[in-house]
Amino acid sequence: MVGKYKVVTLCGSTRFKEDFMEQQKRLSLQGYIVISVGCFSHSGDDEVWAEGTKEMLDDMHKRKIDMADEIYVINKNGYIGESTLSEIKYAESKGMPVVYMESPDTRKESPAAEERFV
């Protein structure tokens, strides 16, 4: 396939690094241009927690959403945290399609207090 490719931005908790890598590969092989996160804060990229860095990366991710035709939510076991929920709402406010890795109806509680479910 050669031609115009849709652009998709991956969204989801950075604790699911392996899922990000798998979905990036799968979507690329399906002909999508894939935009992903730059750091995996919940998977060991501790630089994210420096003052102001997480806020900058969150804002930068919204700019990545601006460049996309749709977002793809990596919601393993139905998990959607606060940052991801913000990204979903942002994409929806732009009229952008939101595609989920798993049905949003498979939500399960998470032990993480800093993030919540939709």
Rosetta blueprint (number, residue, H / E / L):
1 M L
2 V L
3 G L
4 K L
5 Y L
6 K L
7 V E
8 V E
9 T E
10 L E
11 C E
12 G E
13 S L
14 T H
15 R H
16 F H
17 K H
18 E H
19 D H
20 F H
21 M H
22 E H
23 Q H
24 Q H
25 K H
26 R H
27 L H
28 S H
29 L H
30 Q L
31 G L
32 Y L
33 I E
34 V E
35 I E
36 S L
37 V L
38 G L
39 C L
40 F L
41 S H
42 H H
43 S H
44 G L
45 D L
46 D H
47 E H
48 V H
49 W H
50 A L
51 E L
52 G L
53 T H
54 K H
55 E H
56 M H
57 L H
58 D H
59 D H
60 M H
61 H H
62 K H
63 R H
64 K H
65 I H
66 D H
67 M L
68 A L
69 D L
70 E E
71 I E
72 Y E
73 V E
74 I E
75 N L
76 K H
77 N H
78 G H
79 Y L
80 I L
81 G L
82 E H
83 S H
84 T H
85 L H
86 S H
87 E H
88 I H
89 K H
90 Y H
91 A H
92 E H
93 S H
94 K L
95 G L
96 M L
97 P L
98 V E
99 V E
100 Y E
101 M L
102 E L
103 S L
104 P H
105 D H
106 T H
107 R L
108 K L
109 E L
110 S L
111 P L
112 A L
113 A L
114 E L
115 E L
116 R L
117 F L
118 V L
